[in-house]
Amino acid sequence: MPPQQLRLRALVTLPWTDAFALEITRTRRQDLEQQLPHHVLAGAVTLLSQRRGAHLPAARWQAGPHDNSLRIASYTSVIPAPDGRP
């Protein structure tokens, strides 16, 4: 039987009166990318792995499989198991 995989998706919708004026600039995207490995979400993944007896940090993030534009940010972290499998 293959090992179970955890898939976690976090979605944030911010209510703004003038949402069309908002955009994810290059600087904001770079800030997000630098903060992702240290964010509480990455820490939650590590904590969940520790409860199973491992220490698997979500330290590497890359642009995700969904739209990345001036209005949307999508990132993915694949965490390898001790044997190297994702």
N, C-alpha and C positions, 0 to 999 in steps of 0.2 A: 504494500500500500504506500503511495507517495506521501511525503510529509505535507502537513497542512501549511498553507501560506496565509499570511495576514495581509489584507489589503485595506488600507485606511485612506479615506478621502476627507479632506477638510475643505469646506466651502464657506466663503465669507461674502456676504452681500451688504454693502454699506449704503444706507439711505441718505442721499444728498438731494437737495432741492434742485441743483443744477448739475446733474450727473454727466451731462454731455460735455461739460467743461473739464472734467477730470481725465487725466491720462497717466499711464505708467511711463514716465520718462526713462531715458537710458540710465540716468543717475539713480532714480528710485529702484529700477530693476537691479542694478549693481548692488545697491544697499540690501535689497531683499536676498539676493544670491549669497552675499557675505554673511547674512544673519541666519539663514536657514539651518546650517549645521548646529547652531547654538540655540535655536528656538525651542520653546516648550514642546512643540510637536515632535521634534527630533528626540528630545529627552523622554517623551512618552514612549516612543518606539524602543529606546534603550531600556527603559524601566520594564516594559512588557517582556523583553527578551531576558532580562535578569530574573524575572519571576519563573522562567523556564530553565534557569541555570546557565545562561549564556550572557555574554556582554557584546551585543551587536549594535554599535552606534550608527545612527543614520547621519553619517558625516559627509557623504558625497551626494550631491544633488545635480541634476541636469534638467534642461528644458524638457517638460513633460510631453505626453502624447496628444495633448489637447491644444487648442488655440493659444498662441502667445501673441498679443497685439498691444496696442496702446490702452486697451480696456481690460484685458484678461492676462493673467499670469498662471501658467501651469508648469509644475515641476515634479520630478519623480526621483525617489531614492530607492535603489535596489540594494538590499542588504544581503551579503553572502553569508551562508551558514559556515560553520567551521570546516566542512568538507569542500567549500568553494561554490556549492550550488546556490543560486539566488533564492 
